[in-house]
Amino acid sequence: MEFVKKLSRKQLFQHSYKDPSEYFASLLVLPNKIAGVAGLDVLSPDFKRFTPNLIGLVLTYVMFAGVSFSTIVEVRDDVDDLIYCLVTLGMGMQGLMKIFTFLLARDELVWIQEYSKRLFREEGIAHKCLIMNNILLMNVVTKLILVFYAFTTVFMLVAPMFITLTTDHKLLTFGFWLPFVDRFSWLGYGCNLVMHVIMSIFISAENMGPDTIYFMTLINSYTQIDLMLAKIREVNNKIANNNASYKEKLNDVFKRHQEHLEYIGVVEDVYRGYFFVLFSSLGASLVLVLYAVVTRSWLAGYNSCVFIINELFIFCFLPTLLERKVEELEEAIYGISWYDVPISTRRSICLCLDAVQQPVSLSMIFYPLNMPTFQSLMNTIYSYLTLLLTFRDE
C-alpha cells in the first residue's frame, strides 16, 4: 500500500474534483467505456442488451467454439497442440459466464454503484478528506490493473509474432486456428493472426472493463468500513466529553453497518456463480499449462501461467483485505467505552458487535474467496500436476 500511496502523489493521478461522488463517478467512465467495446457497458444510463458490439462479442465466442472444436479434432493425436487448445478453451469459459453475469444482474450492478455515489455524497461533508483519499487510492489501483491487463494482452499478441519472425516457427497467440486453411503458410498464418487480433480486442475489453468495475466495488466496501471506524472514534470522543449526541452517531454506525451488509450481500449474489466458473476453468487450465511447461518446454505457456495465477491471486487477495477490514471494525466496536453509557445503549452495542462477528466474505458458492482458498487451490493444482507427471513417468 505504501507503493500505491507514493504513486498517488504523481501528477498523473492528480485531479480537480471537489465532490467525492463526482470524483468516483468520473472513475467509472473509463472501465465502462472499455466494457462497452464488448457491449457490456451496463453502467450506462442508455444501456441496451442487444447492440452491434455485444452481437460482435457473441459471434466471437461462436467462432471461438467452432474453431476450437475443429482444432481439437485435428490435433487429437498431438499432445502439444491439444494442450494449447484446451488451455485456451478453459480460459474462454469464464468469459462466457461474465457475459451472463453482467447482462442478467445489470440492475444489481447499477444499484451497487449508485449506492456508493449516494454514500459519498451524504458523507462528503463530514468525512470528505477520508473519502477523497480512498478514491484517490482506488484511482491508482484501478489504473495499475488496467495497465497490467493491457500489457498482458499486447504481450500475448506480440510475443508469438516476434518468435515467428525470429525463428520462422509460425506460432499463434491462442491454441486454435481456422479450419481448411494451411496455418504453416504465410497466407494461412496471416488469416489466423487477424482472427486472433479481432478476438483479443473483444475478449480483452470484456475482461478489463468488468473486472475493473468489480475491483472498484470491493474497494468501495473498504471505504464503507473506514467511514464506520471514523464515526466510532467520534463516538468515543463524545462519550469521553459527556456529550449526549454520541447516541445519534452510534445509531448512524449501526445504520451504515446494515447498509454495508446489504451491499456485500448483493455483490455476493451477483458474482458467486461467476467466481465458481472462473476458478474451476482457470484452475484446470493452469494444471495443463504447468504440465506442458514442465514436459514440453512450452514457451507460450509462461505467459498463460502469469495471467492465470494473477487472476486467481487478485480475486482472492481483495476479499481477504475486506476480511481484515471487518476485523478492524470488530475491534473498534469492542473498544467503545460501553461502561460509560446507559444499559439500553450497551445492549445495542452488543447486538452490533454480534452482527460484526458474523462471517462476512465473498464466496465461489462452495468456498470462501480469500487467501487460504488461494493457497488450497495452488496445493490442489500442484497435486494434480504431480499426479499427471507420475502417470507420464510410468
N, C-alpha and C positions, 0 to 999 in steps of 0.2 A: 504493500500500500504506500510505502514511502516513495517508491519509484513513481507511482501514479500521481502522488501529490507534487513531486518535483516537476513532472510533465505538465501538470495543470497550470503552472506558473509561466509556461511558454506562451509566446504571442499567438501561436496557432489556436490555443484554446480560450483566449480571452473573448469577452462578449460585452454587449452594451445593454443587455436586458436588465430591467429593474424589478419586474414582477416574476416570481418563481414559476407561476403557472404558465406564463407566456414563454419563458425560457425552456421549460420542459416540453411544451407543445412544439417549439422550434426543433428540438432534437428528434422528435418523431417523424419529421418530414422526410429526412434522407432515407432511413430504413424503409419507410412506407413506399417511397418512390422506387427504391431498388426492388422491393417486393412487387411493385406494380409492373415491372418488366415481365414478370411471370404471371401477371393478372391476379396477384394476391394482396393488393393494396387495400386490405379490409378496413383500415382506419380512415379511409377517405369518405367524406360525407356522401358523395355521389357514387359510392362503390356499387358495381353491378356484378352479379355472379357469372354472367356469360359475356365475355369480352374477347376481342381478337387475341389479346395476349394470353389469356387463360386457355383459349382454344389451342393456341400455339403450344402451350405447355403440355396440354393433354395429348396433342398429336406427337409431341416429342417423346412422351412416355409410351405411346402406342408404337412408335418406331423403335424406341429403346427395347420394348418387349419383343418385337418382331425380329430385329437383327440379333438380339441376344439368343433367342431360341434357335435361329438358323445357325448362329456361330457355335452354340453348344453341340448341335447335331454334327456340324462339320469337323469340330476338333475333339470329339469324344474320345479319341484314342491318343490325343496329345496332352499330357499332364500339364505342361507349362501354360498353353493357351486356354485349357479348360479352367484351370485355377484362376487365371486372369479374368476370364469371363464371369465366373461365379462370384468373384470378389466385387466386380462392378455391379452385378445383378443385386447382390446383398446391399450395397451402398445405395442403390436406387430404390429399394423397398421403403426405406424411411422417408424418402421424398414423396412417395405416393401418400403415405399416412399424413404427412404435413399438409398436403392439399386438402384432404378430407377434414383435418382438424381446423384449418383456418376458414374453410367455407362453411362448415356446419356450426362452428362456435363463433361466428362473426359478431353476434350481439354481445356475447360474454367478453370477447376481446375489446370491443368498444367500451363496454362498461368499466373494465379494468383501467383503461387509460383515462376515461372521463372521471372516474373516482379520484385518481391521482391528481388530475388537474384541479378538481374541486378542493381536495385536501390542501394542496399547495396554496390555493387562493385563500382559503379560510385561515390557514396558519401563517400566511405570508407576512402578516403584520408583527405578530408576537415572536415568531421564530424565523424571520427572513434570512438571517445570516447562516443559520444551520442548514436550511433547505437549499439555499443557493450554493453552499459549499458541496453538499451532497450531489446536487445536479451537475455541478462542475466536474466532480469525480466521475459521475456517470458519463458525461460527455467524453472524458478521456478514455475510459474503459471501452465504451462502445466504438469509438473511432479506432482504437487499437485492434479490437476484434474485427472490424470491417477491413482494416489493412491486412490482417492475417488471412482472412478469407480471400481477399483479392490476390494477395501474394501466392497463396496456395493454388488458386485457380490458374493464374498466369504460369506458375512453375509447372503445373500438370500439363499445360498445353505446350510450353516452350521446351521443356526438358526432352520429351520424345523427339521433337523436331531437331534439336541440337544433336542428339545421339544419331538420328538418321543421317544428318548431313556429314557428321564426322566419321561414322563407321560404315555407312552405306547399308546398315541393318535397319530396315523400314519398321520403326516402332511407332505405334499409335498411342494416344492418350488413354483410351479405355480398351477393355478386352473384348470388343466386338467389332464387326465390320459388315459392310453391305454384301448381301448375297449376290452371286453371279458377277462379281467384279474381282479381278485379279489384284489383290492387295499388295502383291510384290512388284507390280509395275508402277511406274511413277504416276501414270494417269489414275490407276486404281487407288494408290496411296493418297493422291490429292483429293479425290472424291470422298474417301473416308475421313480425311483430315477436315474437310469442310463440314461434313456431318458432325464430327466431334466438336468443332468450334461452336456451331449453332446450338448443339445440345448443352455445351458448357455454359453458354450465356444464359439460357433459360434456367438450368438447374442451379447454377451459382447464384442467380438472383433469388431463386426460391429458397436457398439456404441462408444467404447473407441477410436479406430483409427480415423474414420471420424470426430467425434465431436472434438477431439483434433486438427485436421488439421483445422477445422473451427475456433476454438478459436485462433490459431496461425494466421490465416488470418485476424481476427479482430484486434489483437494486432499489426500486421504489419501496419494496417491503422493508428493506433495511432502514430507509428514511422514516417510515411509519414508526418503527421501534425507537429510533433516535428521538423523534418528537415526544414519544411517551416518556423516555428517560429524562428529557429536559423538563417535562411537566412534573415528574416525580421529584426532581431536585427543587422545583419551585414549591411543591407541597411541603417538603421537609423544611424549607426556609420559613414558610408561613407558619408551620406548626411551632418552630423554634421561637418565632416572634409573637406567638399567641394571636395570630391573625386568623379570624374566623372564616375568611374567604378560601381557606385551604379546601373546604368541602366542595366548593364549585370546581376547583382544579382537579380534585380527586375523582369527582364524577366524570370529568372530561377525560381523564385517563381511562376509566372503565369503559366509556363510550368508544374511545378510539381503539381500545383493545378488541371490543366486539366487532368493530368495523374491520380491523386487521384480520381477525379470524374469518370473517366473511370473504374478504379479499383473497386470502390464501386458499380458502375452500373453492372459490371459483377458479383460481389458477390450477388447483389440483384436478378439478373436474375436466377442465379444458385439455390439459396436457398429459395426463397419466397414460392414456391409450397410446399416444404418440411416443412417449418415453419407452413403453414396453416394446414397441416395434423397433424403435431406434436402437436400443441396447441389444435386442435379440439379433437383429440383422447385422449390426456393426460388430458385435461380439463374434458371431460366426465368421464374418468376413476377415476379422483380424487373425483368427486361427489359421485360415487358409493362406493369408498374406505371409504370416510368420513362417509357415511351413515351406512356402515357395522361396522365401528369402534364405532360409537355412539350407534347404536341399538343392535349390536350383540357382542360387546366387541371382535372384530376380531383382534387377536394378530398379525397375519401376515400382517394386513393392515397398521400397523405403519411403517414398513419398506417401503412399497409401497408409503405411504404418503411422507416420507422423500425423496425418489428417485424422485417422480413426481414433487414435489414442487421445489426441487433443479434444475431439468431440466428446468422447466418453468422460474425460477428466473435467472439462469445464462444466458439463451438465451435472456433475456430482459435486464439484467444488463450490459453486454458488449456493446450492441449498444447504451445504454444510455451514457456510457463513451465516445463513439465516438461523440455523440451529444455535450457533454461538450467540447471535444477537438475542434470541429468545432467552438464553441462559442469563445474559446481562440484565434483561428486563425482569426475570425472576428474582435475581439478587437485589435489584433496585427496589422492587415491591416488598421483598422481605426486609429490606433495610429502612422502610418507612417507620417513623417514630410512633408506632401504634400505641405505645403505652401512654402517650400524651393526648389521646383522642377519646371521645366517648365510646361506649361499648357498641352502639349501633354502627359506628364508623369502623370499629375493629372487625365486626362481622363482614362488612363489605370488603375490607382489605383481604380477609381470609378467603372469601369467595373468589376474588380476583386472583389471588395467589394460587388457589386451586386450579383455576382456569388456565393460568400461565404454565402450570406444571404439566398440563396435558401435552402429549407429543404433538408438535406442530412441524410437519415436514412434508415435502413433496414425495411422491412415490411413482413407481412404474408398475402399478397395480399390486404386485406381489411383494415388492421390496422397497424400502425407503430409498430415496435418492440422496446419497451422501458419500463421503469419502470411504467409510468402511465397506459400503456396497461396491465402490470402485475397486478397492483392494481385493474384495472377494471375487469380483468379476475377473480381475487380472490373474488371480490364482487359478480360477477355473479355466481360463484361456490357456494358461501355462500347462495345466494338467492335460487338457485335450491335445495340445501341441506335443507334449511328451508321449502321449499315447499313440499319436499318429507316427511319430519318429520311431517308436518301439516296433510298431507293426511293419514299418518300412525296413528296418534293420533285419527283422525276422524273415 
